[in-house]
Amino acid sequence: MARVVVDVMLKPEILDPQGRAVQGALGRLGLTGVADVRQGKQFIITMDGDVAGERLEQLHALAAELLSNPVIENYVLRVEADA
């Protein structure tokens, strides 16, 4: 078994209104020193067998085309073995 984790975040140059809202709420709740908050999403895909070669390439293609919007988002994909 392998676990594939795909983290998707807005590109740095894209405004993040949800992150700004959370940043404001943190200040109102008494947490000081928060310089910035960015929100994102995470996909965890558990797969049978090894994730390498063509299968890994296919996962990268799916992350780029389905799980993220390449115009406004970046993604990071990592494989965690023995999930």
N, C-alpha and C positions, 0 to 999 in steps of 0.2 A: 504494500500500500504506500502511496505517496500523497502528500498534501501539497497542492499548488495554491499559493497565496498571491492574489493580485491586488495591489494597493493602487487606487486611482485618486489623483489629486488635480485640482485646477492648476493650470500653468501659473507661474508667479505673476505674470503681467495681467492676469484676468482678475477682476474684482470678485471678492467673495463676500456677498452680503450676509450669508448665514454665519460665516466666521466672524464678521464684524458684530453681529447681534450677540453671539456667544461672548465675544471679548467684552462688550458693554455689560452683559449680565454678570460676568465674573467680577468686574469692578464694582458693580452695585452690591454684590454678595460679599465684598470685603477682600477679595484677592488682589493684591497690589503687584505692580511690576510686570504685568502682562503686556508685552510689546506687540504681539500679533497672534491671531488664531486663524488657522486655515482648516476647513472641513474637507473631508473626502469620503470615500467609500472603499470597502474591502470585500473581496470575493474569495471564499475558501472552497476549493474544489478537491474532493477526495477521489483518488483514482486507484484502480487496481494496476499492479505491475509498475515497471519503471517508467519514468518520464525522461526521455532523452531523445536525441536525434530528431527524426521527422515529427514525432509526437510533441516534442518541446517546441519546435517551429510552428506547429499547428496551434498550440496554446498561445504563443506570442501573437500569431495572426488574429486569433479570436479576441484576445485582450485588446489589441489595437483597433479592431473593427467593431466588436460587439459590446465589450465591457467598458470601453472608454470612447470619448469623442476626441479624436486626434486634433481637432481644431482648437479646443480649449482645455484639454486635459492631457496629463502625462500618466503613464502607468509604470509600476515596477512589479515584476513577476519573480517569485522565488519558489523553489521546490524544497519541501521539507520531507525527507525520507522517513519511513516507518511511522506513519501517522497512526 
